[in-house]
Amino acid sequence: MEALLKSQPRIINSSSFFITKDENLPNRNIRSSVRFTTLDNYRTTFRRRCQLTLRAALDSSIIDRLGISEAVYLNPELSSAYRCNEYPKPNQTVLEAQAKVCTGPTQTKPLTEEQAFKVFETILRSAKGELQAEEQVSKAQLGGFFAAMTIRANVFPEATQWSEGERRAMQTYWPQLVKVLSPDIIFIADPEGSIMGAGNSIGPQYVGNCYNEMRLVGALREILAGGHIGYEEVQGVLKDVLPLKSDDKTSASESLLSAFLIGQRMNRETNRELKAYCLAFDGESGPPPVADVRSLTHYGEPYDGNTRYFRSTLFVAAVRACYGESCLLHGVEWLPPKGGVTEEQMLKFMGANTRLSTLQAKELLEDDKVGFAFISQREASPQLYSLIGLREHIKKRPPLATTEKVQQYVRASGKEAIVAGFYHEGYEESLLMLMRRRGVHSGLVVKGEEGALSLTTRVRSASASKGLPVNYCSGFRSRNVIPAYEVDGVSRENFKLEINAKDYGFEPTETPRTDRSVSRNIELGLEALSGEKGAAYDRIVLNAAVADHLLGCDGAEQITVALERAREAIDSGEALSRLLNYIKASHKAK
């Protein structure tokens, strides 16, 4: 059985070459070829479609064995294809329950009696070893689920505490569960021996199974009671237990770490807790390299990617690099809960080297033919990267989902700025606090589509959700030219506004959908960088110019000027040239 997929982006480069890729997607026999034509034929060749052909040859027996759905088989460059198959999948019944209960005091949705009985029956059968290996409930899931139940029982308002159905299910199953669950899970479910009402002494006496767990257990006693812990305590816990090594008996239990992460998020982290997560592993591998560039913007896109709409930041970085605004992107290849399209997937699909070190990224930032770079968390912070498998099993976003967006893996000799996306109201202030703590000259938070950075040109829907609207921006900028980390006090100008693209001359357009397709996202970006006018082109121009203007970049004091130079970077062919130069240069970086 064979499938042949074809899409046709417009592409160009400074020299003719092919990129062939057949090893990047796990368990797929996929080959993509991209032919780049010369800049000499720019105006004519630019308007021709070059073929990006994806071939997947899988017989039905392989499809059945791998459990690939028809949708994924027909489009193997979907973001879901980038999930590492070494990670065991979570139990879906319990994961669905976690989606309802492992959240905040107003967002939690108590389980119905039918749901609760099904969940506890699944947990009991798993603990007894009655489920197939791929159906078992992991320790991380148990830690997250029971931490949520405990916090809800202890401190949540009546509307989001246990439902009557959950109480009946717990009363029915707990006497059996306490006989088969491990002590760490029993501690999480009833840390003081007071919730279940059965005189449980395991919880109050539990101290952990190894040295690395002792501080974690102490912190959890406070968290499970709805409390908060200090900066040093958060950092101490993280440094004790990371990197996570599931096969190491001296490593902390995944159940305890899962309870810690989801518990802090449910209690809504304090600023000192968020700062601890943000700065925990700064300098672990020595001071970050300093790039000799006059301006550097660190882009903090949500690491779990986009599932619906065009993700433009990679192409925006290529545009801004054309006029000296160097950009450093960072992220991962695939991450739950969304598991959407990421910059690493796009770069990998196009044939770039996605295993750059911070020193190699510095080299590309300084390259006058490139001027931007991407760093994977895998290379920059192995400690945090070790949590990816666990993060799939806790279902909801942990505090790291906020703080990993505010990192500086490379510094600059000139001005520095951080841009980060957000969705939930309140976190914009936390992100700006972290940016100020980083000491950058300018900071910007954007409520783009899907909580990402992409400002949109579409008209706001009359049925839009409550809270801050899409295209809301908030931030600060400084007029200092001295590197921020060399000065103690920085005079900052604060701002808040909603971007209306129509005010800048853009016609309202619907956002291009990509629906998890990596190749579709690339196609839209390459077509836009080839000069094809439309929704994707407008979004790249808008996002580049607004970032320049709001961050106080040189030459962007007037938004009309900022828009014009972004268009010129695209229409001249330089932005596309820089993107394709990056693909080549990433393999040559020393």
N, C-alpha and C positions, 0 to 999 in steps of 0.2 A: 504494500500500500504506500503510495507516495503523495506528497502534497507540494505544490509549487506556488509560492507567493511572490508577487511582484509589486513594488511601489517605485515611484520615479521622482526623487528629489532633484532640484537644481543645484549643482555643485561646481566648484572651481578651485584650482590651486596653482601654485607657482611652478609646478612641474608635473609631468604626467607620471602617474604611478597607480598601482593597484594595492588595495588593502584587502587581504583575504583573511577571514576569521572563521575557524571551525571548532575552536576549543573553548570559547567563552561561556556558552550556556551549558549548564550541567545536564547530563543525560539526554542531549539532543545532538543529532548529526546535522548541524546547521552550517551553511557556508554563505557568507555574504561578500560580494565584490563591489567596490566603489571605484569608479574610474574618474580621475580628476584631470581636467583639461588645463591648458596654459593660460596665464594672464594676458598673453599677447592677443589671444582671441576672445578676450573678456566679453565685449559687448555682444558678439554673435553667439558664442558658445554658452554664455550665461543664460540665454533664452531657450536653450535646448534642454531637454530632459535626458539626464544620464540614468542608467538603470541601477537600482539597488535590488538585487535579486536574492531572495532567501529560499533556500531549498531545505526541506525536511523530508528525509526518507526513513520512514518507520513502518515496519509491518505491524499488523494488528496484534500479534502476540507480544511485541515489545510495548505497544500502547497499553495493553491490558496489564502487563507486568508492572509497568511504572505507574499505573493508575492515572494516566494523563486524560483530562477531560477533553471532549471534542473541541471546545473553544480554544484551549491551550495548544492542542495538536495543530489546529488549522492556522494558528498565529503564534508560533513558538517564540517570537521576540516579545511576548507579553512580559510585563514586569514580574509576574508570578514565576516565570521560568528561572529567575535569578535567585530564588530561595535555595539556600544550601541544603542538599538532601541529607547531610550528616546530622542536621538537627532533628531530633524526634518530634513528631507532631503532637500537639496537645489533644486531650480528650474533648471532643466537640460539645458534648452535653454539658460538661462542667464549664467549658469556655463560654458558652452562651449565658450561663448563670453569672459568671464573672463579669460579663459585659453589663449586666443589670445591677449588680450589687457592689462592685469594686470601684465606686465613684463617689462623688461628693455628697454632703448632707442634704442637698436639695435635688440632686440629679438621680440619686439611687432609686431603682424601681424594685420594690420587694417582690419576691417570687410568690407565685400562686401555690396553692397546696399541691396541685398536680406537678408543677415544675419542681417544687422542693422535694417531694417524695422521689421523683425521678433522679434528681441530682444526688441525694443521699444514698439511694439504692446503688447508683453507679459508683460512688466513692467506696461503699462497703464491699461491693463485688471486686473492685480493683484491689482494695487492701487485702482481700482474701485470696487474690491471685486467680480469680475466675474469669478475667478478661484477657483477650488476646494482647500480645505485647504492644501492638500499635494502638490499642484502645485504652490502655492503662492511664490512670490519672497520675500525672507527675507530681513529685514533691513540690515543685514550684507552684503548680496549680493549687495544691492543697494549702500551701502557705498563704497564697494570695486570697483564696476563697475564705478560709477560716479567719484570716486577719480582718477581712471586710466584715464578716459576721460579728466578730468580737467588737470592733470599733462601733458598728451600728448599735449593738446592744448596750454599749457603755455610754456613748455620747451623742448619737444622732437624734434629731428631733423625732417626735412620735410618728410623723408621716412616713419616715424612711427607716424606722426601726423594723424589727422582725414582724412579718405579717403573721396572722393566726395560722396560716398554712405552714409557714416556716417553723413556728413553734411546735406544731404537732409533728412535723417531720423530724425535728431535732429530738423531741421526746421519744419518738419511736425508734430512731436509729442510734442515738448516742450510746445507750448501754451496750450495744454491739460494737460500735466504732471504737470505744475506749479500750476494748480488748485487742483490737488488731492494728490500730494506728500507732506509729512510733511516738516516743515521748516528745520530740520537737513539735509535732503536729498537735498533740494534746495540749502542750503549753500554749501554742498560738490560739487554739480554740477556747481555752479557759485558763488564762495566765494566773489568776488569783484563786481559782477553784470556787468561784461564786456564780458563774453564769449558768452552768448546767444543773446546779442544785443537787449534785450526787456525791458531795463530799470528796471531790477529786483532789488528791494531794500531789499529783505529778506536776501540775502547772506551777504552784507556789514554790516547789523545791527545785525546779529545773534550772540548771546553770550552763548547759551546753555540753557538747561531747569532746571539745578540744579547746585549746587556748584561743584560737581565732574566733570562736563563738561566744566567749564569755562577755566581751564588751557589746557584742551584737545583741545578746539576750538581755543585758541590762538596758540597752537603748530601747528594745522592743517593749519592755514592761511599761515604759513611759508612753511610747507611741500607741500601744494597744489600749491605753486608758484615755486616748485622745489628746495627749500632751505633745510637747516639742522638746527637742534636745539642742545642745549648743553647737557652735561652729567646730570646736576641736573634737567633740564627740562624733559628729557626722564624719569628719575627715578621718578620724581614727578608725571608725568602723570600715569605711571604704578601703583604707590602706591595709587593714587586717585581712579582708576577705577577697580582694582583687589582686591579680586576675583570677577569675573563677575557673577552677579546674574540677570538673565533675567526677573525674576518675581518681582524685587525690583524697585519701581518707583524712588528711589533716586539713582539708579545705572546709570552710563553713557549709552547713547544710543549705541547699537551694531553697528549702521551705522557709528558713529563717530570713534569708536575704530577700526572697520574694515578699514576705510579710513586711519587712522593713521598707522596701521601695514603694509598695502599694499603700502601706499605712501612712507614710509621710505625705503622699499625694492626696489621700482621702482627708487627712487633717489640714490640708492646704499649707504648704511649707511657709515658714517665716523667711524673711530676707537673709537672716544669718545662716539658715539651713541651705538656702539656694546658693549663697556665696560659697559655702563649704563644698557643695557638689561641683560648682563651676571651677573652683581653683584647686580641687583635690590633687590633681596629678600634674600641676604646673611644675616644670623643671625636673620631672622624674628622669628624663634622659639628658639632662643638662639644659642650659639656656637655649631658647629658640634662636635660630639663625636670623640675622638682620639683613634684609634685602636693601640694596642701594637704589631705592626708588623714592621719588618725591612725594608719592601718595599711594596708599594701599587701603583698599576696602575689603574687609572680611565679610563674606556672605554666609549667613546662618539660615539656610532653608531647613524646614522640617525634614529630619533624616528619613522619615518613612515614605517620602515621595508623594506624587500626585496620582490619583486613580481616575480622574475625570478629565481635567483640563490641561491644556498646553502649559508646560513648565519652561519658562523662558530664560532663567537666570544664566545658564551656560552661554547663551547667545548674547545676552546683555553684557556679560563679562568681556566677550570678544569685541563688542562695540566700544565699551568704555576704555579698553586697553589702547585703542587707536589714538586717543588724544592724551595719553599719559596717566590715566586713572587705573592703575594696576589693581587687579582683583584676585583674591584668594578664596576659592570655594572649598568646602570640606563637607564630608558626609560619609555614607556607606553605600554598599551595592544594593542591599535589600534589608528592610527592617519593618517589623510589625508596629502598630496594628494595621496600618494601611497596606504595606507591602507594595507601594506604588512605584512609578517611574522616578528614577533618581539620576543625578548628573553622572554618577559612576557607571550606571548602566548604559547611558548614552555614549559616554566616552569609550567604554569598553566595546560596545557594539560597532563604533566607528573605527576601532583598531588602535586607540591610544593606550599607552602604558598607564595603568591605574594603580601601580604599586610604587609611586614616587615617595622618596624620603623627604623630610623637610628641607634638607640641603638641595635636593634636586628641584623642589618646588621654588626655592629661592632663585636658583639658576634660571628657571623659566620666567619668573617675574622680572628678572633683570634683562632678559633677552629682548632687544628692541624690535624683534619681529614677532614676538608673542605677547608678553606683558600680562599674562594671567596664568593661573595654575589651579589644579585640583589636588587635594590631599585626602586620602581615605583614612578614616578613623582606625582602620586596621593597622596602618603603618604609624600613625601619629600618636595613638593612645591605645596600645594593646589591652591595657587594663579595662578600659571601658568597652572596648570591642568584644571582650570575652563574655559580655552579658547579652549578646544578641539572641542566642538561643533561649535564654531564660525570659527575655522580654516578650517573646511570643507567647509564653505560657502564663504571664501575668495579665495578658489581654489589654489592660489600660496603660496609658502612658505614665512612666515614672517621672520623678523630678528631673532626671537626666534629659528627658525630652525637651525641657526648657533650657537647661544650662549648657548642653553640648552645642547649642547654636551660638554661644558667646565664647568662642575660643580664638586664640591667636597663635597658631602653630608656626607662623613666621612673623617676625616684626619688620618694621620699615625704618629707614634712616630719616624719612620725612613724616608727613602727617598720616595718621591712621584713623579709620572709621570702621564701624561695625553696623551691618544691616541684618535684621532678623525678622522672620515672620511670626505671627501669632494668630490664634483664633479665639480662645476664651477670654472674655473681658476680665481685666485685673492683671493678667500676665504681662500686658504691655509695660506697666510700671515696674514690674520685677525685672524684665529684660533690660529696660533703660538703667535701672539701678546697677545691674551687673556690668553694663557697658561703661558706666561712670567708674565703677570699681576697677575696670580694666585700664582706665586712664587714657582712653582714646580721645581724639580731638572732636569727633562727631559720632553721633549714634542715631539710628533710625529704626523704628519698628513699624511694620506694615501689616495690616489685615488684608492680605490678598485673597484670591480665590483658593479654597481648600486650606486656609490658614497658611498658605505659602506666600512668597514675595511678589507674585505677579499681580500688579495693578491691572484692572480691566477697563475696557472702553465700552462695555455694555451698560445699558441704563439700569439703575437700581430697580429691582422688582418691587411692586406695591405690596407683595406678600412676603418681603424679606423678613428674616428672623429679627427678633428684638435684640437690643444691644448695639454695640458699635457696628457701623456699616462696613461692607467691603469697600476698600480704597481709603480707609481711615489710616492716617499716618501720625506718628508722634515721635519727637526726638529732641536732640540738642546739637548745637554746633559751636565751635570755638574759632576765634580768629588767630589763635596762637600758631606759630609756624615751628616752634621748638617741639621735638618729639615729646608726647605727653608723659611718657614714662620718666622723663628727665626733670619734670617740674612737679611741685607739690600742689599748687593751686591753679586751676584752669577756669577762666571766665567763660561761661557758657550762655548761649541764647537758646531758650526752650521754645518749642512750637507744637501745635496740634492742629490738624486740618483734615478735611476729606477731599480727596482728589476727584474732580469731575473732569473727565477727559474731554468733554465737549467744550469746556472753557478754553482748552488749548488747541482747538480746531479739529479735533478728531470726530469723525462721524460714529455714532453708536453702532457697534457690531456685536454679535454673539461671540462668546469665547469659543475658539476651536476646541473640539473634543478630541481626546486621544484614547480614552477608555483603556488605560494600562498599556497601550501599545508603545513600546520603545521606538520602533521604526517610524511610527506615525509622528511622534514628537520630534524626532530628528528631521523627518521630511518637512514638517512645518517650519522648523528653525532654519534649515538650509535654503528653503524656498525664499524665506524672508531675507536672509543674508545675501541671497542672489539678487535682491532688488525687487522681488515680486510684491507688489502692494496688496495689502489686505489686512485681515484681523491680526495675524501673527506678526507681521511687519509693524503694525501700529503699536502692539503691546511691547515689542522690543524697544522701539523708539521711546515710548512713554516711560517705561521703567528705567531706561538708561538716563534720560534727561531729568526725571524727577529725583532720582538718586543724586545726580550731580548737583542739582539746584538745592535740594534740602540739606545735603551734607556740607554745603558751602564750598564746593570745589572751584578752583580757579577757572575763570572764563564762563561760569554758569550762573552768574549773579542774576541774569535775566533768563527766565524760563524759555522764552522764544529762541534765544541764542543756543541754549542747551539742546533744545529740540532739533534745531537746524544742524548742529555739529554731529548729533547722533545719526541723523538721516545721511549726512555726508559720509560718515564712516561706513555706512552700509552701501550707499549708492556708488561709492568709489571702488568697491570691491575689497577694501582693506580689512574690514571686519571678518569676512569669510576667509580671506587669505590668512589672517592670524589664527583662526580656528583650525584650519588645515595645517598650518605651520606647527601648531601645538601638537597635533597628532604625530607628526614626524619627530619634532624636537623631544617629545616625552620619551622616546626610545633611545635618544642620544645623550640625555642628561647623565652627568657623571655622578 
